[in-house]
Amino acid sequence: MNLEVILKYPVVFLTGLVVSFSVTPLWRLMAPRWGFMDKPGQRKIHQKPVPGGGGLAIYVGFHVACIVLFFAPWKPFAGQLSSDWWLCFLPLSTGVMLLGLLDDRFNLKPMTKLGGQVLLAMAAYAAGFHLQNIFGISFPEWVDAVATIIWFVALMNAFNLIDGVDGLATGIAAIAATGIGLSLIFRKSPGDILLFLGLIGACLGFLRYNFYPATVFLGDAGSLFLGFTLAVLSISANAKASFMAGIGVPMLAVGVPLFDAVLAVWRRTVRRFLSQLAGDDAAPRLDTADQDHLHHRLLREGRDQGQVARLLYLATMALAAVGLLVTIFNDRALGILILAFMLAAYTVVRHLADIELRESGHAVLQGLARPVRRNQTLILYIIGDLLILNAALLAVHCLMTVPEGTTFTALKAVWLRHVATDVVVPFLMLLLFRSYTRIWYLARVSEYAATGFAVVLGYAVAYGLHLLGGLDKAGGLILLHRYLLLGGLAAPAVMFTRAALRVVQDLMQRRMRVPGRFGRSSRALIYGTGYRTSLFLRQAVFREPPLEPLDIAGLVSNDTATIGHAVHGIRVVGGIHDLSTLIVQHRIDRLYLTEAISDEELHSLRQVLRGSPVRLIRWNIVEAETSLDELA
């Protein structure tokens, strides 16, 4: 390898860095004169006006690096990203940057900005930037067009939404570009890394002025440009790769802003639904901004902007590392992704999506409280079951064949060949087991089990039909594996659709504290572990508004066998003799009596609570007495 080949890499990187580093202070000086000032506001965390639109420096740095790369007298180098690619990308990225500058200067309406993004994404698709395949399957052209436009718009908005802390979006873009660029080394495409190096250098040059405390902001000009550039670079450099290498690795690399964008859409949709249920004519729109993005939550925990940025940098590095592992150990990609998904799912549920989970639970429970006609519920369950059975059929086909060989035409042929046995037969079995005559959120456990058994039995009958009629040329063992997979996928899914409402109800019983909606939460203990306690928890959740905003620290019981275990989803923390310690340890201010207790036990409780600020509250079930007249 000669010196010129090696020299290209530092030269392109340093060009982007030096140009961006030099242009940024010039823009910072001129921005106030041209009206590009980001002023403090209700949703903004900075306290004084700061020059905005600084992403223009990244735009200039990146494109100057491209000029050096493509027009300097280098020897030809291999790569999919050529000068023709850049000349096609330049006007598109310029349009994106100008759209962002207009928003920074004139604060465009959200729908106007979104419309501009969609038009630019459509132009990019028309120029030849498209995904080509989705999940390894070649879909019709219109599906490819829609998916590509969604990809561009999603990444632009993801970086736009995450840009709420000094240096956050810029640093994440640099790390994501590094991760995607490194994956190209292991795919033996070193020439394309040069463009990623130019982008990394431009980001780092700007980050010198943008990191906390920032003297210039990225603005929409920068966030939209970064999202669009990473979207185009990732699908262009990986045009001939498999889905995982082509789009999977970039999706992991930009996972933090994408995840934040998904949470934002989810959260705002649920809030709009809740407002409409409450009859609020001014229900918030999906483009209504809030202060519940990932960086806002971390800031509320007491971290400063620099600490928040570093923490999310680490999360981005971890996701990029997973992408690199998948690229290096391609034969173990599925195992790596499953482990990473499980860890990420635990982190999301435990730490990151608490607001969304809580509000989604309230939306589901409030929706339950509304009267729904039986026919409407019946239709929903039938449609849901048919979707699950069809999805299981197609999923098993994809799992048992080589993904690269799966096409839309092949999926259609498989569906037509197997729908009669693998969809109709299990569905008929659900009808025979009267699965559509029950009110499922009031059903017994045995009824859920019977429904799962009906699906498995349906697949067993279908398997028998195949063996008897020779409907499939596959070997007996392969056919058995196929139906085991079908049952393993479809039966739990059908059962979960019916149990989902009960699951939400149970989760909401454990998350009855709702900050900011009903005032300060009370720290409470519940004395009792029987069925009356279960009824109390159900009423506390289903009643709107709840009995009161509660933060249940645990249950108290005199049955020593239950101490340390979970009952009704809540831990039994001690007995009556432990109350004094528990009150101090958990800062308790209320104790609810939900079970019937003797006068002696009640006297003992009052003795323990004497001199304590804890309120003792008895909860009773109101029972109506009914008399029956004897017939003569």
C-alpha positions as CSV (number, residue, x, y, z in Angstrom):
1,M,0.0,0.0,0.0
2,N,1.6,3.3,-1.1
3,L,1.7,6.6,0.8
4,E,-0.9,8.2,-1.4
5,V,-3.5,5.6,-0.5
6,I,-2.9,6.0,3.2
7,L,-2.7,9.8,3.0
8,K,-6.2,10.2,1.6
9,Y,-7.8,9.2,4.9
10,P,-6.2,11.9,7.3
11,V,-6.4,14.5,4.6
12,V,-10.2,14.1,4.0
13,F,-10.8,13.9,7.8
14,L,-8.7,17.0,8.6
15,T,-10.3,19.0,5.7
16,G,-13.7,18.5,7.2
17,L,-12.5,19.3,10.7
18,V,-10.4,22.4,9.8
19,V,-13.1,23.9,7.5
20,S,-15.9,23.4,10.0
21,F,-13.7,24.6,12.8
22,S,-12.9,27.8,10.9
23,V,-16.3,28.5,9.5
24,T,-18.1,28.1,12.8
25,P,-16.7,31.3,14.5
26,L,-17.4,33.3,11.4
27,W,-21.0,32.1,11.4
28,R,-21.3,32.8,15.1
29,L,-20.2,36.4,14.4
30,M,-22.6,36.9,11.5
31,A,-25.7,35.0,12.7
32,P,-26.9,37.8,15.1
33,R,-26.8,40.3,12.2
34,W,-28.9,38.1,10.0
35,G,-31.5,37.2,12.7
36,F,-30.3,33.7,13.5
37,M,-30.6,33.9,17.3
38,D,-32.1,31.1,19.4
39,K,-33.9,33.0,22.2
40,P,-34.8,31.4,25.6
41,G,-38.4,30.1,25.8
42,Q,-40.7,27.9,27.8
43,R,-39.4,24.6,26.3
44,K,-35.7,25.7,26.0
45,I,-33.1,25.2,28.7
46,H,-30.7,27.9,27.8
47,Q,-31.0,31.2,29.7
48,K,-29.7,33.7,27.1
49,P,-29.8,34.1,23.3
50,V,-27.4,32.0,21.4
51,P,-26.5,32.1,17.7
52,G,-28.4,29.3,15.8
53,G,-28.2,27.7,12.4
54,G,-24.5,26.7,13.1
55,G,-25.1,23.4,11.2
56,L,-24.2,25.4,8.1
57,A,-20.5,25.0,9.2
58,I,-20.9,21.2,9.1
59,Y,-22.5,21.4,5.7
60,V,-19.6,23.4,4.3
61,G,-17.0,21.3,6.0
62,F,-18.4,18.0,4.7
63,H,-18.8,19.2,1.1
64,V,-15.3,20.8,1.0
65,A,-14.0,17.4,2.2
66,C,-15.9,15.8,-0.7
67,I,-14.3,18.3,-3.2
68,V,-10.9,17.4,-1.9
69,L,-11.7,13.7,-2.1
70,F,-13.2,13.6,-5.6
71,F,-11.3,16.3,-7.4
72,A,-7.8,16.2,-5.9
73,P,-5.4,14.3,-8.2
74,W,-5.6,11.0,-6.3
75,K,-5.3,7.7,-8.0
76,P,-8.7,6.0,-8.6
77,F,-10.0,4.1,-5.6
78,A,-12.7,1.5,-5.3
79,G,-16.1,2.4,-3.8
80,Q,-19.8,2.8,-4.5
81,L,-19.7,6.5,-3.5
82,S,-18.2,8.3,-6.5
83,S,-18.1,11.9,-7.7
84,D,-21.4,11.2,-9.6
85,W,-22.9,10.2,-6.3
86,W,-21.7,13.4,-4.7
87,L,-22.9,15.7,-7.5
88,C,-26.3,14.1,-7.1
89,F,-26.3,14.4,-3.4
90,L,-25.1,18.0,-3.3
91,P,-28.3,19.8,-4.4
92,L,-30.5,17.5,-2.3
93,S,-28.4,18.2,0.9
94,T,-28.4,21.9,0.0
95,G,-32.2,21.8,-0.1
96,V,-32.3,20.1,3.3
97,M,-29.9,22.7,4.8
98,L,-31.9,25.6,3.3
99,L,-35.1,24.2,4.7
100,G,-33.5,24.1,8.1
101,L,-32.1,27.6,7.8
102,L,-35.6,28.9,7.0
103,D,-37.0,27.2,10.1
104,D,-34.2,28.6,12.2
105,R,-34.8,32.1,10.9
106,F,-38.6,32.2,10.5
107,N,-39.8,29.4,12.8
108,L,-41.9,27.5,10.2
109,K,-45.1,25.7,11.1
110,P,-44.5,22.0,11.8
111,M,-46.6,20.8,8.9
112,T,-44.8,23.2,6.5
113,K,-41.5,21.8,7.6
114,L,-42.7,18.2,7.4
115,G,-44.1,18.8,3.9
116,G,-40.7,20.1,2.9
117,Q,-39.0,17.0,4.3
118,V,-41.3,14.7,2.4
119,L,-40.7,16.6,-0.9
120,L,-37.0,16.4,-0.4
121,A,-37.2,12.7,0.5
122,M,-39.3,12.1,-2.7
123,A,-36.6,13.9,-4.7
124,A,-33.9,11.7,-3.1
125,Y,-35.8,8.6,-4.1
126,A,-36.3,9.9,-7.6
127,A,-32.5,10.6,-7.8
128,G,-31.8,6.9,-7.1
129,F,-31.3,6.8,-3.3
130,H,-33.5,4.0,-2.1
131,L,-33.5,1.0,0.2
132,Q,-33.9,-1.7,-2.6
133,N,-34.9,-4.4,-0.1
134,I,-36.6,-4.5,3.3
135,F,-35.8,-7.2,5.8
136,G,-34.1,-9.1,3.0
137,I,-37.3,-9.2,0.9
138,S,-37.7,-7.5,-2.4
139,F,-41.0,-5.7,-2.3
140,P,-42.8,-3.9,-5.1
141,E,-41.5,-0.5,-6.2
142,W,-44.2,1.5,-4.4
143,V,-43.4,-0.2,-1.1
144,D,-39.7,0.6,-1.6
145,A,-40.6,4.2,-2.3
146,V,-42.8,4.6,0.8
147,A,-40.2,2.8,3.0
148,T,-37.4,5.0,1.6
149,I,-39.3,8.2,2.2
150,I,-40.1,7.1,5.8
151,W,-36.4,6.3,6.3
152,F,-35.3,9.8,5.3
153,V,-38.1,11.7,7.2
154,A,-37.6,9.5,10.3
155,L,-33.9,10.2,10.5
156,M,-34.2,13.9,9.8
157,N,-36.8,14.3,12.6
158,A,-35.0,11.9,14.9
159,F,-31.9,14.2,14.9
160,N,-34.2,17.3,15.1
161,L,-35.9,16.0,18.2
162,I,-32.7,14.8,20.0
163,D,-31.1,18.2,19.5
164,G,-32.1,19.6,22.9
165,V,-28.8,19.6,24.8
166,D,-25.5,21.3,23.9
167,G,-23.5,19.0,21.6
168,L,-25.8,16.0,21.8
169,A,-27.0,15.7,18.2
170,T,-23.6,16.6,16.8
171,G,-21.8,14.1,18.9
172,I,-24.3,11.3,18.2
173,A,-23.9,11.9,14.5
174,A,-20.1,11.7,14.7
175,I,-20.3,8.4,16.7
176,A,-23.0,6.9,14.4
177,A,-20.9,7.9,11.3
178,T,-17.9,6.2,13.0
179,G,-19.8,3.0,13.6
180,I,-21.2,2.8,10.1
181,G,-17.8,3.6,8.6
182,L,-16.0,1.0,10.6
183,S,-18.5,-1.7,9.5
184,L,-17.4,-1.0,5.9
185,I,-13.9,-2.0,6.8
186,F,-15.1,-5.5,7.7
187,R,-17.2,-5.6,4.6
188,K,-14.0,-4.8,2.5
189,S,-15.3,-1.4,1.2
190,P,-12.6,0.9,2.5
191,G,-13.0,3.5,-0.2
192,D,-16.5,4.5,1.0
193,I,-15.2,5.2,4.5
194,L,-13.6,8.4,3.2
195,L,-17.0,10.2,3.0
196,F,-17.8,9.1,6.6
197,L,-14.4,10.5,7.7
198,G,-15.3,13.9,6.1
199,L,-18.6,14.0,8.0
200,I,-16.9,12.9,11.3
201,G,-14.3,15.7,10.9
202,A,-16.9,18.3,10.1
203,C,-18.9,17.3,13.2
204,L,-15.9,17.3,15.5
205,G,-14.8,20.7,14.2
206,F,-18.2,22.2,15.1
207,L,-18.4,20.3,18.4
208,R,-15.6,22.4,19.7
209,Y,-18.0,25.3,19.9
210,N,-21.2,23.3,20.3
211,F,-20.4,21.2,23.4
212,Y,-21.6,22.4,26.8
213,P,-21.6,25.3,27.4
214,A,-22.4,26.0,23.7
215,T,-21.5,29.3,22.1
216,V,-23.4,28.3,18.9
217,F,-26.3,26.0,18.3
218,L,-26.7,23.3,15.6
219,G,-30.2,24.5,14.7
220,D,-32.6,22.7,12.3
221,A,-30.1,23.5,9.5
222,G,-27.6,21.2,11.1
223,S,-30.0,18.5,12.6
224,L,-31.9,18.0,9.4
225,F,-28.7,17.9,7.4
226,L,-27.1,15.3,9.7
227,G,-30.1,13.1,9.7
228,F,-30.5,13.3,5.9
229,T,-26.8,12.8,5.2
230,L,-26.6,9.7,7.5
231,A,-29.7,8.3,5.8
232,V,-28.3,8.7,2.3
233,L,-24.8,7.6,3.2
234,S,-25.9,4.4,4.9
235,I,-28.2,3.1,2.1
236,S,-25.7,4.2,-0.6
237,A,-22.6,2.7,0.9
238,N,-24.6,-0.5,1.6
239,A,-26.6,-0.8,-1.6
240,K,-25.4,-4.3,-2.3
241,A,-25.4,-5.6,1.3
242,S,-27.9,-7.7,3.1
243,F,-30.5,-6.0,5.1
244,M,-28.7,-6.4,8.4
245,A,-25.4,-5.0,7.1
246,G,-27.1,-2.4,4.9
247,I,-29.8,-1.0,7.1
248,G,-29.6,-2.9,10.4
249,V,-26.2,-1.5,11.3
250,P,-27.1,2.1,10.5
251,M,-30.4,1.7,12.5
252,L,-28.4,0.6,15.5
253,A,-25.9,3.4,15.1
254,V,-28.6,6.0,15.1
255,G,-30.7,4.1,17.6
256,V,-30.8,6.7,20.3
257,P,-32.4,9.5,18.3
258,L,-34.7,7.0,16.5
259,F,-35.8,5.6,19.8
260,D,-36.4,9.1,21.2
261,A,-38.5,9.9,18.1
262,V,-40.6,6.7,18.4
263,L,-41.2,7.5,22.1
264,A,-42.3,11.1,21.2
265,V,-44.8,9.9,18.6
266,W,-46.1,7.2,21.0
267,R,-46.4,9.6,23.9
268,R,-48.1,12.4,22.0
269,T,-50.6,10.0,20.4
270,V,-51.6,8.6,23.8
271,R,-52.0,12.1,25.3
272,R,-54.2,13.1,22.4
273,F,-56.3,10.0,22.9
274,L,-56.7,10.7,26.6
275,S,-57.7,14.3,26.0
276,Q,-60.3,13.2,23.5
277,L,-61.7,10.7,26.0
278,A,-62.0,13.5,28.5
279,G,-63.9,15.5,26.0
280,D,-61.2,18.2,25.6
281,D,-61.9,20.1,22.4
282,A,-58.3,21.4,22.4
283,A,-56.6,17.9,22.4
284,P,-52.8,18.2,21.8
285,R,-51.7,17.5,18.2
286,L,-48.9,15.1,17.3
287,D,-46.6,18.0,16.5
288,T,-47.2,19.6,19.9
289,A,-43.8,19.9,21.6
290,D,-43.2,18.6,25.1
291,Q,-40.4,18.3,27.6
292,D,-40.3,14.5,28.0
293,H,-37.5,13.6,25.5
294,L,-34.7,11.4,26.8
295,H,-32.4,14.4,27.5
296,H,-35.2,16.3,29.4
297,R,-35.7,13.2,31.7
298,L,-32.0,12.9,32.4
299,L,-31.8,16.6,33.1
300,R,-34.6,16.3,35.6
301,E,-32.6,13.7,37.5
302,G,-30.0,16.4,38.4
303,R,-27.4,15.9,35.6
304,D,-26.0,18.9,33.7
305,Q,-26.0,19.1,29.9
306,G,-22.5,17.8,29.6
307,Q,-23.3,14.7,31.7
308,V,-26.5,14.1,29.7
309,A,-24.6,14.3,26.4
310,R,-21.8,12.0,27.6
311,L,-24.3,9.4,28.9
312,L,-26.2,9.3,25.5
313,Y,-22.9,9.3,23.7
314,L,-22.1,6.0,25.6
315,A,-25.5,4.6,24.7
316,T,-24.8,5.4,21.0
317,M,-21.3,3.8,21.2
318,A,-22.9,0.6,22.7
319,L,-25.4,0.3,19.9
320,A,-22.7,1.0,17.3
321,A,-20.6,-1.7,18.9
322,V,-23.5,-4.2,18.6
323,G,-23.7,-3.3,14.9
324,L,-20.0,-3.9,14.5
325,L,-20.2,-7.3,16.3
326,V,-23.1,-8.3,14.0
327,T,-21.0,-7.3,11.0
328,I,-17.9,-9.2,12.2
329,F,-19.7,-12.3,13.5
330,N,-22.3,-12.5,10.7
331,D,-22.9,-16.2,11.4
332,R,-23.9,-15.4,15.0
333,A,-25.8,-12.2,14.2
334,L,-29.2,-13.5,15.4
335,G,-27.8,-14.5,18.8
336,I,-26.1,-11.2,19.3
337,L,-29.2,-9.3,18.3
338,I,-31.4,-11.3,20.6
339,L,-29.1,-10.7,23.6
340,A,-28.8,-7.0,22.8
341,F,-32.6,-6.7,22.3
342,M,-33.3,-8.3,25.7
343,L,-30.9,-6.0,27.4
344,A,-32.3,-3.0,25.6
345,A,-35.9,-4.0,26.4
346,Y,-35.1,-4.3,30.1
347,T,-33.4,-0.9,30.1
348,V,-36.4,0.7,28.2
349,V,-39.0,-0.7,30.5
350,R,-37.1,-0.2,33.7
351,H,-35.7,3.3,33.1
352,L,-36.5,5.0,29.8
353,A,-40.2,4.6,28.9
354,D,-41.9,5.0,32.3
355,I,-44.0,8.0,31.2
356,E,-45.1,6.3,28.0
357,L,-46.0,3.0,29.8
358,R,-47.9,4.8,32.5
359,E,-49.9,7.0,30.1
360,S,-50.6,4.1,27.7
361,G,-51.9,2.0,30.6
362,H,-54.3,4.8,31.5
363,A,-55.4,5.1,27.9
364,V,-56.2,1.4,27.8
365,L,-58.0,1.3,31.1
366,Q,-60.0,4.4,30.3
367,G,-60.9,2.9,26.9
368,L,-62.1,-0.2,28.8
369,A,-64.4,1.9,30.9
370,R,-66.2,3.1,27.7
371,P,-69.2,0.9,26.6
372,V,-68.3,-1.1,23.5
373,R,-70.8,-3.1,21.6
374,R,-70.3,-6.8,21.6
375,N,-70.2,-7.1,17.8
376,Q,-67.4,-4.5,17.6
377,T,-65.3,-6.5,20.1
378,L,-66.0,-9.7,18.3
379,I,-64.9,-8.3,14.9
380,L,-61.7,-7.0,16.5
381,Y,-60.8,-10.4,18.0
382,I,-61.6,-12.2,14.7
383,I,-59.4,-9.7,12.7
384,G,-56.6,-9.9,15.2
385,D,-56.6,-13.8,15.2
386,L,-56.6,-13.9,11.4
387,L,-53.7,-11.4,11.3
388,I,-51.7,-13.5,13.8
389,L,-52.3,-16.8,12.0
390,N,-51.3,-15.3,8.7
391,A,-48.3,-13.6,10.2
392,A,-47.2,-16.8,11.8
393,L,-47.5,-18.6,8.4
394,L,-45.3,-16.1,6.6
395,A,-42.8,-15.8,9.5
396,V,-42.2,-19.5,9.7
397,H,-41.6,-19.6,6.0
398,C,-39.0,-16.8,6.3
399,L,-37.3,-18.6,9.3
400,M,-37.1,-21.9,7.5
401,T,-35.7,-20.5,4.2
402,V,-32.7,-18.4,3.2
403,P,-33.8,-14.7,3.7
404,E,-32.0,-13.6,0.5
405,G,-34.2,-16.0,-1.5
406,T,-37.5,-14.8,-0.1
407,T,-39.4,-12.5,-2.4
408,F,-42.9,-11.0,-2.5
409,T,-43.9,-13.5,-5.2
410,A,-42.6,-16.4,-3.1
411,L,-44.5,-15.3,0.0
412,K,-47.7,-15.0,-2.0
413,A,-47.3,-18.5,-3.4
414,V,-46.6,-19.9,0.1
415,W,-49.7,-18.2,1.5
416,L,-51.9,-19.5,-1.3
417,R,-50.6,-23.0,-0.8
418,H,-51.0,-23.2,3.0
419,V,-53.8,-20.8,3.9
420,A,-56.5,-23.5,3.9
421,T,-54.7,-25.7,6.4
422,D,-52.5,-23.3,8.4
423,V,-55.0,-20.4,8.8
424,V,-58.5,-21.7,8.2
425,V,-58.2,-24.9,10.4
426,P,-56.8,-23.2,13.5
427,F,-59.4,-20.4,13.1
428,L,-62.2,-23.0,12.9
429,M,-60.9,-24.6,16.1
430,L,-61.1,-21.3,17.8
431,L,-64.7,-21.1,16.8
432,L,-65.4,-24.6,18.1
433,F,-63.8,-23.7,21.4
434,R,-66.2,-20.7,21.6
435,S,-63.3,-18.3,21.9
436,Y,-65.4,-15.3,20.6
437,T,-68.2,-15.6,23.2
438,R,-66.2,-14.6,26.3
439,I,-65.5,-11.2,27.9
440,W,-61.8,-11.7,28.1
441,Y,-60.8,-9.1,30.7
442,L,-63.2,-10.9,33.1
443,A,-62.1,-14.4,32.0
444,R,-60.6,-17.2,34.1
445,V,-57.1,-18.6,33.6
446,S,-58.5,-21.9,32.3
447,E,-60.3,-20.0,29.5
448,Y,-57.0,-18.4,28.3
449,A,-55.4,-21.9,28.4
450,A,-58.2,-23.4,26.4
451,T,-57.8,-20.8,23.7
452,G,-54.1,-21.5,23.4
453,F,-54.9,-25.2,23.3
454,A,-57.4,-24.6,20.5
455,V,-54.7,-23.0,18.3
456,V,-52.2,-25.9,19.0
457,L,-55.0,-28.4,18.3
458,G,-55.8,-26.7,15.0
459,Y,-52.2,-26.9,13.9
460,A,-52.1,-30.6,15.0
461,V,-55.1,-31.3,12.8
462,A,-53.5,-29.4,9.9
463,Y,-50.3,-31.5,10.4
464,G,-52.4,-34.6,10.2
465,L,-54.1,-33.4,7.0
466,H,-50.7,-32.9,5.4
467,L,-49.5,-36.4,6.4
468,L,-52.7,-38.1,5.2
469,G,-53.1,-36.2,2.0
470,G,-49.4,-35.7,1.0
471,L,-50.1,-32.0,0.7
472,D,-46.5,-31.0,1.1
473,K,-43.3,-32.5,-0.4
474,A,-41.3,-31.6,2.7
475,G,-40.0,-34.5,4.9
476,G,-42.0,-35.6,7.9
477,L,-39.4,-34.2,10.4
478,I,-39.2,-30.8,8.6
479,L,-43.0,-30.6,8.5
480,L,-43.1,-31.4,12.3
481,H,-40.6,-28.6,13.0
482,R,-42.7,-26.3,10.9
483,Y,-45.9,-26.9,12.9
484,L,-44.1,-26.7,16.2
485,L,-42.9,-23.3,15.1
486,L,-46.3,-22.3,14.0
487,G,-47.9,-23.3,17.3
488,G,-45.0,-21.7,19.3
489,L,-45.6,-18.4,17.6
490,A,-49.3,-18.2,17.1
491,A,-50.7,-19.8,20.4
492,P,-48.9,-17.3,22.8
493,A,-49.8,-14.4,20.5
494,V,-53.5,-15.3,20.4
495,M,-53.5,-15.8,24.2
496,F,-51.7,-12.5,24.7
497,T,-54.2,-10.5,22.7
498,R,-56.9,-11.6,25.1
499,A,-54.8,-11.3,28.2
500,A,-53.3,-7.9,27.3
501,L,-56.0,-5.9,29.1
502,R,-55.5,-7.9,32.2
503,V,-51.7,-7.4,32.0
504,V,-52.2,-3.7,31.6
505,Q,-54.5,-3.6,34.6
506,D,-52.0,-5.5,36.7
507,L,-49.1,-3.2,35.6
508,M,-51.2,-0.2,36.4
509,Q,-51.9,-1.5,39.9
510,R,-48.1,-1.4,40.5
511,R,-47.8,2.1,39.0
512,M,-50.6,4.0,40.6
513,R,-48.5,7.1,41.2
514,V,-49.2,9.6,38.5
515,P,-47.0,12.7,39.1
516,G,-48.5,16.0,38.0
517,R,-52.0,14.7,37.2
518,F,-53.6,14.3,40.6
519,G,-51.2,16.2,42.9
520,R,-48.7,14.8,45.4
521,S,-48.7,11.1,45.8
522,S,-49.2,9.5,49.2
523,R,-46.7,6.8,50.4
524,A,-49.0,4.0,51.6
525,L,-48.9,0.5,53.0
526,I,-51.8,-1.9,52.6
527,Y,-52.7,-4.2,55.5
528,G,-54.0,-7.4,54.0
529,T,-53.2,-9.9,51.2
530,G,-56.6,-11.5,50.4
531,Y,-59.2,-11.0,47.7
532,R,-60.4,-7.8,49.2
533,T,-57.0,-6.3,48.7
534,S,-57.2,-7.3,45.0
535,L,-60.5,-5.6,44.7
536,F,-59.1,-2.5,46.4
537,L,-56.2,-2.4,43.8
538,R,-58.6,-2.8,40.9
539,Q,-60.9,0.0,42.1
540,A,-57.9,2.3,42.7
541,V,-57.0,1.8,39.1
542,F,-60.4,1.7,37.3
543,R,-62.0,4.5,39.1
544,E,-61.5,7.8,37.3
545,P,-60.0,9.7,38.9
546,P,-58.4,7.1,41.1
547,L,-59.2,6.9,44.8
548,E,-56.3,9.2,45.3
549,P,-52.7,9.4,44.0
550,L,-51.0,6.5,45.7
551,D,-47.4,5.2,45.8
552,I,-47.8,1.8,47.4
553,A,-44.6,0.8,49.2
554,G,-45.8,-2.8,50.0
555,L,-48.3,-5.0,51.7
556,V,-48.4,-5.9,55.4
557,S,-49.6,-9.3,56.6
558,N,-49.6,-11.4,59.8
559,D,-49.1,-14.5,57.7
560,T,-45.3,-14.9,58.1
561,A,-45.3,-17.4,55.1
562,T,-46.1,-14.5,52.7
563,I,-43.4,-12.1,53.9
564,G,-40.8,-11.4,51.3
565,H,-43.1,-12.7,48.5
566,A,-45.2,-10.8,46.0
567,V,-49.0,-11.0,46.3
568,H,-51.2,-9.3,43.7
569,G,-47.9,-8.1,42.1
570,I,-46.8,-6.2,45.3
571,R,-44.2,-7.3,47.8
572,V,-45.2,-8.2,51.3
573,V,-42.7,-6.2,53.3
574,G,-43.5,-7.3,56.8
575,G,-46.0,-8.0,59.6
576,I,-47.7,-5.8,62.1
577,H,-44.7,-5.9,64.5
578,D,-42.5,-4.5,61.7
579,L,-44.8,-1.4,61.1
580,S,-42.7,1.1,63.2
581,T,-39.6,0.3,61.2
582,L,-41.5,0.2,57.8
583,I,-43.1,3.6,58.4
584,V,-39.7,5.2,58.9
585,Q,-37.9,3.2,56.2
586,H,-40.5,3.9,53.5
587,R,-41.7,7.3,54.7
588,I,-45.3,6.1,55.0
589,D,-48.1,8.5,55.6
590,R,-51.1,6.2,55.1
591,L,-52.0,2.7,56.1
592,Y,-55.1,1.1,54.4
593,L,-57.0,-1.7,56.0
594,T,-58.5,-3.7,53.2
595,E,-59.2,-7.0,55.0
596,A,-61.6,-7.7,57.9
597,I,-59.6,-7.7,61.2
598,S,-60.6,-8.4,64.7
599,D,-61.0,-5.8,67.4
600,E,-57.8,-7.1,69.1
601,E,-55.8,-6.7,65.9
602,L,-57.2,-3.2,65.3
603,H,-56.3,-2.2,68.9
604,S,-52.7,-3.5,68.3
605,L,-52.5,-1.4,65.1
606,R,-53.6,1.7,66.8
607,Q,-51.0,1.1,69.6
608,V,-48.3,0.8,67.0
609,L,-49.4,4.0,65.1
610,R,-49.9,6.1,68.3
611,G,-47.8,9.3,68.0
612,S,-47.2,8.6,64.3
613,P,-48.4,11.0,61.5
614,V,-49.7,7.9,59.6
615,R,-53.4,8.0,58.8
616,L,-55.2,4.7,59.3
617,I,-57.9,4.3,56.7
618,R,-60.4,1.4,56.6
619,W,-61.7,0.4,53.1
620,N,-65.0,-1.5,53.0
621,I,-67.0,-3.2,50.3
622,V,-70.6,-1.9,50.3
623,E,-72.8,-4.9,50.2
624,A,-76.5,-4.6,49.3
625,E,-78.9,-6.9,51.2
626,T,-81.5,-8.5,49.1
627,S,-84.6,-10.2,50.6
628,L,-86.5,-12.9,48.7
629,D,-90.2,-13.4,49.3
630,E,-91.2,-17.0,49.5
631,L,-93.6,-18.0,46.8
632,A,-96.9,-19.5,48.0
